[in-house]
Amino acid sequence: MAETENIQAALKSVKFPGFSRDIVSFGLVREIEQTGEDVQVGIEITTGDSAIPEQIAADIKAAVGELDGVKNVKVRMEVSQPKQQPSPTDDTSKQANTSQAMQKVKYAIAIASGKGGVGKSTVTVNLACALQHLLEEKGLPGVGIMDCDIYGPSVPLMLGAAGRPEIESDMIIPIENFGVRTMSMGFLVDEDTPVVWRGPMIMKTIQQFAQNVNWGELEILVVDLPPGTGDAQLSLVQTLPLEGAVIVTTPQPAAANVARRGARMFDKVNVPLLGVVENMSYLEAADGTRQTLFGEGGGSEIAQSLETELLGQLPLDPNIRIGCDKGIPIVVSDPESKAAQEFMKIARQILSNLMEK
């Protein structure tokens, strides 16, 4: 009888036809059931090409069937017709843009929270800058930020990025600052113009950020999600093969409980958690004493209940806010500060977790 972990590993070797990504990272595997030497794998796929489900089913049977302790492999395939579907690279199709835009992105990770006001975008920008620094040291491609907070895009301000993106060969060129490439609704609308859109428009915009932005070669694309589990979040996980998600919370139960529920969404769409970041954990006085203004333990409790790790605890430091307001993240403006060092520690752990996958 094969271990579930071995079956999962075998499924990761099955590529979506025409793509370098596997069916697990695309979120297609819905269930794995094992009875003795019999294994059944449930797949949900959206495609208009009948050959694709057949190919995937054949590849699953071949990969899982090679495992010790497996005699029979059955594939339960649920196929729905797409509004838009993954397909092999073809310069005449919109999906060519998807492949072209994202194929040079090695890892895409989401930064998410259950509720607003926990400093998620602040964490996103500083982590992106920290990751950029670490990758430069290793001689690896850099980092991008996809700001999916359509209603309240704050990444451009925090990163000090401004201007209108240029278009080359029908692809949008992201704005770059501190070596980090960024695409945000904040570049496309006037500062005082509200975005009053319903779900389908939000979903279409996020798809365009993935398909029609020339991200170039990136080691990591950091995706700043709006709070909650609405259209933007669901559209993202359906559009991008995410390698993992980082959950941002503050220590108090009001934030921690909501963050925990929000994190469960990623489990349902087969996106692994990379860990939890606790923001505003403490205020440190000049004499080194700490005040826990928002309570204690929220981050560690969430990490434990979600069976993931607490990546770090960020201080409540006015300089973090000042840096973001000025468009110079503290990781860049004061890299020796305790806050910057904690961001760097979290970034190193995220990078390590990704490279071990």
C-alpha positions as CSV (number, residue, x, y, z in Angstrom):
1,M,0.0,0.0,0.0
2,A,1.5,3.3,-1.2
3,E,1.8,6.3,1.1
4,T,-0.4,9.3,0.3
5,E,2.7,11.5,0.2
6,N,4.2,9.2,-2.5
7,I,1.0,9.4,-4.5
8,Q,1.0,13.2,-4.2
9,A,4.6,13.3,-5.3
10,A,3.8,11.1,-8.3
11,L,1.0,13.5,-9.3
12,K,3.4,16.4,-9.2
13,S,5.3,14.7,-12.1
14,V,2.2,14.9,-14.3
15,K,2.4,18.1,-16.4
16,F,-0.6,20.0,-17.8
17,P,-0.3,19.3,-21.6
18,G,1.7,22.1,-23.2
19,F,2.8,23.6,-19.9
20,S,5.8,23.2,-17.6
21,R,3.5,23.3,-14.5
22,D,2.1,20.2,-13.0
23,I,-1.5,19.3,-12.2
24,V,-1.1,19.7,-8.5
25,S,0.2,23.3,-8.7
26,F,-2.6,24.1,-11.1
27,G,-5.0,23.0,-8.4
28,L,-6.7,20.3,-10.5
29,V,-6.4,17.4,-7.9
30,R,-9.5,17.3,-5.7
31,E,-9.2,14.0,-4.0
32,I,-6.9,10.9,-3.5
33,E,-8.6,7.8,-2.2
34,Q,-6.9,4.5,-1.5
35,T,-8.3,1.1,-0.7
36,G,-5.7,-1.6,-0.4
37,E,-3.9,-1.6,-3.7
38,D,-6.5,0.4,-5.5
39,V,-6.1,4.2,-5.9
40,Q,-8.7,6.7,-7.2
41,V,-7.7,10.2,-8.1
42,G,-10.3,12.9,-8.6
43,I,-9.6,15.6,-11.1
44,E,-11.6,18.8,-11.9
45,I,-10.6,20.5,-15.1
46,T,-11.9,23.3,-17.2
47,T,-11.1,22.8,-20.9
48,G,-12.7,22.6,-24.3
49,D,-10.1,20.2,-25.7
50,S,-11.2,16.6,-25.1
51,A,-7.6,15.3,-25.7
52,I,-6.3,17.1,-22.6
53,P,-8.4,15.1,-20.0
54,E,-7.5,11.9,-21.8
55,Q,-3.8,12.7,-21.7
56,I,-3.8,13.7,-18.0
57,A,-5.7,10.5,-17.1
58,A,-3.2,8.4,-19.0
59,D,-0.2,10.2,-17.4
60,I,-1.8,9.8,-13.9
61,K,-2.3,6.1,-14.4
62,A,1.3,5.7,-15.6
63,A,2.9,7.8,-12.8
64,V,0.8,6.4,-9.9
65,G,0.8,2.9,-11.3
66,E,4.6,2.7,-10.9
67,L,4.4,3.1,-7.2
68,D,5.0,0.1,-4.9
69,G,1.8,-1.2,-3.4
70,V,-0.4,0.1,-6.2
71,K,-2.1,-2.3,-8.5
72,N,-5.1,-0.4,-10.0
73,V,-5.4,3.3,-10.7
74,K,-8.7,4.9,-11.5
75,V,-9.2,8.6,-12.5
76,R,-12.5,10.3,-11.8
77,M,-12.5,13.3,-14.2
78,E,-15.0,16.2,-13.9
79,V,-14.7,18.4,-17.0
80,S,-16.4,21.8,-17.5
81,Q,-16.3,24.1,-20.5
82,P,-14.2,27.2,-20.0
83,K,-14.7,30.9,-20.3
84,Q,-11.0,30.8,-20.8
85,Q,-8.8,27.8,-20.7
86,P,-5.1,26.9,-20.4
87,S,-3.7,25.7,-23.7
88,P,-0.3,25.2,-25.3
89,T,1.7,28.2,-26.4
90,D,0.2,29.6,-29.6
91,D,1.0,33.1,-30.7
92,T,-2.4,33.6,-32.2
93,S,-4.3,33.0,-29.0
94,K,-4.8,35.1,-25.8
95,Q,-3.6,32.1,-23.8
96,A,-0.2,32.5,-25.6
97,N,0.0,35.8,-23.6
98,T,-0.6,33.8,-20.4
99,S,2.2,31.4,-21.2
100,Q,4.5,34.1,-22.5
101,A,3.9,36.4,-19.5
102,M,4.1,33.8,-16.8
103,Q,6.4,31.1,-18.1
104,K,9.5,32.9,-17.0
105,V,8.1,33.4,-13.5
106,K,9.5,30.6,-11.3
107,Y,7.5,31.0,-8.2
108,A,4.2,32.9,-7.6
109,I,3.2,33.4,-4.0
110,A,0.2,35.1,-2.4
111,I,0.2,37.5,0.6
112,A,-3.2,37.3,2.1
113,S,-5.2,38.2,5.2
114,G,-8.7,37.5,6.4
115,K,-9.4,41.2,7.3
116,G,-8.1,44.6,6.4
117,G,-6.0,46.9,8.6
118,V,-3.3,44.3,9.5
119,G,-0.6,45.8,7.3
120,K,-0.7,43.2,4.5
121,S,0.5,45.6,1.7
122,T,3.2,46.9,4.0
123,V,4.4,43.4,4.6
124,T,4.2,42.6,0.8
125,V,6.3,45.6,-0.2
126,N,9.0,45.1,2.4
127,L,9.2,41.3,1.8
128,A,9.5,41.9,-1.9
129,C,12.4,44.3,-1.3
130,A,14.0,41.8,1.1
131,L,13.6,39.0,-1.4
132,Q,15.0,41.1,-4.2
133,H,18.1,41.8,-2.1
134,L,18.6,38.1,-1.3
135,L,18.2,37.0,-4.9
136,E,20.6,39.7,-6.1
137,E,23.2,38.2,-3.7
138,K,22.6,34.8,-5.2
139,G,22.8,36.1,-8.8
140,L,19.2,35.0,-9.5
141,P,16.4,36.8,-11.3
142,G,14.4,39.3,-9.3
143,V,11.0,39.9,-7.8
144,G,7.7,41.4,-9.0
145,I,4.6,42.5,-7.2
146,M,1.1,42.0,-8.6
147,D,-1.1,44.3,-6.7
148,C,-4.6,42.7,-6.8
149,D,-6.2,45.0,-4.3
150,I,-8.2,46.6,-7.0
151,Y,-10.4,48.9,-4.8
152,G,-7.5,50.2,-2.6
153,P,-4.2,49.8,-4.5
154,S,-1.5,51.0,-2.1
155,V,1.6,49.2,-3.4
156,P,2.7,52.0,-5.8
157,L,2.8,54.6,-3.0
158,M,4.6,52.3,-0.6
159,L,7.2,51.2,-3.2
160,G,7.7,54.8,-4.5
161,A,6.7,53.7,-8.0
162,A,4.8,56.1,-10.2
163,G,3.9,56.8,-13.9
164,R,1.9,55.1,-16.6
165,P,3.0,51.7,-17.8
166,E,4.1,51.5,-21.4
167,I,2.8,49.0,-23.9
168,E,5.1,46.9,-26.2
169,S,3.8,44.3,-28.6
170,D,0.4,44.4,-26.9
171,M,2.0,43.6,-23.5
172,I,2.1,46.0,-20.5
173,I,5.5,46.8,-19.1
174,P,5.5,46.9,-15.3
175,I,6.8,49.9,-13.4
176,E,10.1,49.2,-11.6
177,N,11.6,50.7,-8.4
178,F,14.3,49.3,-6.1
179,G,14.7,46.5,-8.7
180,V,11.1,45.3,-8.0
181,R,8.7,45.2,-11.0
182,T,5.1,46.2,-10.1
183,M,1.7,46.2,-11.7
184,S,-1.2,47.8,-9.9
185,M,-4.6,49.4,-10.6
186,G,-3.0,52.5,-9.0
187,F,-1.0,53.1,-12.2
188,L,-4.2,52.9,-14.4
189,V,-6.6,55.2,-12.6
190,D,-6.3,58.8,-11.3
191,E,-5.6,59.1,-7.6
192,D,-9.0,60.5,-6.7
193,T,-11.0,58.1,-9.0
194,P,-12.9,55.4,-7.2
195,V,-13.0,51.9,-8.7
196,V,-16.7,50.9,-8.6
197,W,-16.7,47.5,-10.2
198,R,-18.6,44.3,-9.7
199,G,-17.0,40.8,-9.5
200,P,-16.6,40.0,-13.2
201,M,-14.7,43.2,-13.9
202,I,-12.4,42.5,-10.9
203,M,-11.8,39.0,-12.2
204,K,-11.0,40.2,-15.7
205,T,-8.5,42.7,-14.4
206,I,-6.6,40.1,-12.4
207,Q,-6.5,37.8,-15.4
208,Q,-5.1,40.7,-17.5
209,F,-2.4,41.3,-14.8
210,A,-1.4,37.7,-15.2
211,Q,-1.8,37.4,-19.0
212,N,-1.1,40.8,-20.5
213,V,1.8,42.1,-18.3
214,N,5.3,41.3,-19.6
215,W,6.8,40.3,-16.2
216,G,10.0,39.0,-17.9
217,E,12.2,36.6,-16.0
218,L,11.4,36.6,-12.3
219,E,12.4,34.2,-9.6
220,I,9.4,35.2,-7.4
221,L,6.1,37.1,-8.2
222,V,4.6,38.3,-4.9
223,V,0.8,38.8,-5.2
224,D,-0.8,41.2,-2.8
225,L,-4.4,40.1,-2.3
226,P,-7.2,42.2,-1.0
227,P,-8.6,41.0,2.4
228,G,-11.2,38.3,2.5
229,T,-12.2,35.4,0.2
230,G,-14.1,37.1,-2.6
231,D,-13.9,37.3,-6.4
232,A,-10.4,38.6,-6.5
233,Q,-9.0,35.7,-4.4
234,L,-10.9,33.0,-6.3
235,S,-10.0,34.5,-9.7
236,L,-6.3,34.6,-8.8
237,V,-6.1,30.9,-7.7
238,Q,-8.0,29.9,-10.8
239,T,-5.7,32.0,-13.1
240,L,-2.2,31.6,-11.5
241,P,-0.5,28.4,-10.4
242,L,0.5,29.5,-6.9
243,E,3.4,27.9,-5.2
244,G,2.1,28.9,-1.8
245,A,0.5,31.6,0.4
246,V,1.7,33.7,3.3
247,I,-1.0,34.7,5.9
248,V,-0.6,38.1,7.6
249,T,-2.3,38.8,10.9
250,T,-1.9,40.8,14.1
251,P,-1.9,39.3,17.6
252,Q,-5.4,40.0,18.8
253,P,-8.1,37.4,18.4
254,A,-10.3,39.6,16.2
255,A,-7.7,39.5,13.5
256,A,-6.4,36.0,14.2
257,N,-9.7,34.3,14.0
258,V,-10.6,35.9,10.7
259,A,-7.2,35.2,9.3
260,R,-7.6,31.6,10.1
261,R,-10.8,31.3,8.3
262,G,-9.4,33.2,5.3
263,A,-6.4,30.8,5.2
264,R,-8.7,27.8,4.9
265,M,-9.6,29.0,1.4
266,F,-6.1,28.1,0.2
267,D,-6.5,24.6,1.5
268,K,-9.7,24.1,-0.5
269,V,-7.9,25.1,-3.7
270,N,-4.8,23.1,-3.0
271,V,-2.4,26.0,-2.4
272,P,0.0,25.2,0.4
273,L,0.7,27.6,3.2
274,L,4.3,28.9,3.4
275,G,3.7,30.3,6.9
276,V,2.2,33.1,9.0
277,V,3.6,36.6,9.6
278,E,2.5,38.4,12.8
279,N,2.5,42.1,12.3
280,M,2.4,44.8,15.0
281,S,3.5,42.2,17.5
282,Y,5.1,44.6,20.0
283,L,6.2,48.2,20.7
284,E,9.8,48.4,21.9
285,A,10.9,51.3,24.1
286,A,14.3,52.9,24.1
287,D,15.3,50.8,27.1
288,G,14.5,47.5,25.3
289,T,11.2,46.8,27.2
290,R,8.3,45.7,25.0
291,Q,4.6,46.5,25.2
292,T,2.2,44.1,23.5
293,L,-0.5,46.7,22.6
294,F,-2.6,44.2,20.6
295,G,-2.2,41.2,22.8
296,E,0.0,38.1,22.3
297,G,0.0,34.7,20.7
298,G,-2.4,35.3,17.7
299,G,0.2,34.4,15.1
300,S,1.5,31.3,16.8
301,E,-2.0,30.1,17.4
302,I,-2.9,30.5,13.8
303,A,0.2,28.8,12.6
304,Q,-0.4,25.9,14.9
305,S,-4.0,25.4,14.0
306,L,-3.1,25.6,10.3
307,E,-0.2,23.2,10.7
308,T,2.3,25.7,9.3
309,E,5.1,27.8,10.8
310,L,5.2,31.2,12.3
311,L,7.7,33.0,10.0
312,G,8.3,36.0,12.1
313,Q,6.9,38.7,14.4
314,L,7.2,42.3,13.2
315,P,7.4,45.2,15.6
316,L,5.0,48.1,15.7
317,D,7.6,50.6,14.5
318,P,6.6,54.1,13.3
319,N,9.5,54.0,10.8
320,I,7.8,51.2,8.9
321,R,4.9,53.5,8.3
322,I,7.0,56.5,7.6
323,G,9.0,54.6,5.0
324,C,6.0,53.3,3.2
325,D,4.4,56.8,3.2
326,K,7.6,58.2,1.6
327,G,7.8,55.4,-0.9
328,I,11.1,54.0,0.6
329,P,10.4,50.7,2.5
330,I,12.3,50.3,5.7
331,V,14.2,47.3,4.3
332,V,15.7,49.8,1.8
333,S,15.9,52.9,4.0
334,D,17.2,51.4,7.2
335,P,18.4,47.8,6.6
336,E,20.1,47.6,10.0
337,S,16.9,48.3,12.0
338,K,15.2,45.5,13.9
339,A,12.2,45.7,11.7
340,A,14.2,45.4,8.5
341,Q,16.2,42.5,10.0
342,E,13.0,40.7,10.8
343,F,11.7,41.2,7.3
344,M,15.0,39.8,6.0
345,K,14.7,36.7,8.3
346,I,11.1,36.1,7.1
347,A,12.2,36.5,3.4
348,R,15.1,34.0,3.9
349,Q,12.7,31.4,5.4
350,I,10.2,31.9,2.5
351,L,13.0,31.5,0.0
352,S,14.2,28.4,1.7
353,N,10.6,27.0,1.8
354,L,10.2,27.6,-1.9
355,M,13.5,26.1,-2.9
356,E,12.8,23.0,-0.8
357,K,9.5,22.3,-2.6
